[in-house]
């Protein structure tokens, strides 16, 4: 019997981060989907229904905090765990204020990132 | 009853009594002269009051505005012509630098009316037009026969230099973000490579990539210090408090540090039962900073002793090294921003000179104290204390 892979949506405007996070999480047997722009992001999430959303807070052209607030306020998406990540000094506070379930600061430790994703993918 | 004989004025030469009319004339002249002088004095004061570049507001004993100079009215967002002075306070609010409203009891005018003097306090004024003006405020009581009858508040507008400072802080915050992003990618790839070489059993390649990782940690640390220093400058250092055992954190931090610096052995002593309520990451940052200083400034020694103990309502941590020590004259400046100790040959040790300043600020914000005891040439003991019921400052 094959167990269905847990899905993670990673949203970041930095291609380097998207690439390395994909490698880290695919190695841990997650199904990874990435997005580098905010257009249509809610519809994509509603359609794809990931187990966890990993989202950067400060991106060019889209506001990570706004997206988190909308996800946490949306009927179809409010149950999805959202982990915010940021290279900003006050990232943790911003993450808490926007309603994210957890926060990971950049630069991150790859094992810590993977175990955080496992924790939330399991709970959802 | 007539005492007039005793006091009756007489002509200087003839010693004849001065007639009453003449006396009255003289008194009148004197009074007129005094009035002219007083008027001159008042107009001089008025000119100073009007032309002053700083804002000046005068309050009566009930806290009502008696007068405000044109600079003050402009700063507070009012038209200097024909305004109701007692309305000043109603449309203006005073805030601390971090944005919170100043309560009525803590207003500079209220403090001055209580007889206290307020000097050089940073205050943000949200004026009647809704604009925020950063000021340095001084408030002094006006006393008459020892009794406080009013207060003078002087506001010096520092908005321009403040804006420059804010722009600089915003720039450093943005630069920090931009620097951390590629560091994140490089660090993650280095970790992936390390695992790969572990898997293929390529020890040499693994060692090289570990060295890369160590340097990346150093780079991250430098960027973090820059960002923390900016936050301290802008009073934006945030604390996320939780309950934890400081002894455990001290042992964990010593273990972690030991992994990246094997030359020195860190000996941890002491037991602690009670938990403290503090920002664990930030206190861990202070410990790592003290360890790394202890290592950096004791190149010829191989031992560091870290102790934890309880001491009346407080927990105290000491980090002792057997290094170069700090000359007495430098000990007072050691927690200042950018201050660094030179070695005997005048050579600078690497670093930005921010670590101890940041550590001191973290401890201060927890309501604790930090200090140093050092003998030049023999070594230093850095200590900090944290109250068990740590209050946010």
Interface residues (C-beta under 8 A of the other chain):
Chain A: X14 X16 X17 X19 X20 X21 X23 X24 X58 X86 X87 X88 X89 X90 X92 X93 X106 X107 X108 X109 X110 X111
Chain B: X173 X176 X177 X178 X180 X181 X182 X183 X184 X185 X187 X188 X189 X191 X192 X216 X220 X227 X228 X230 X231 X236 X238 X240
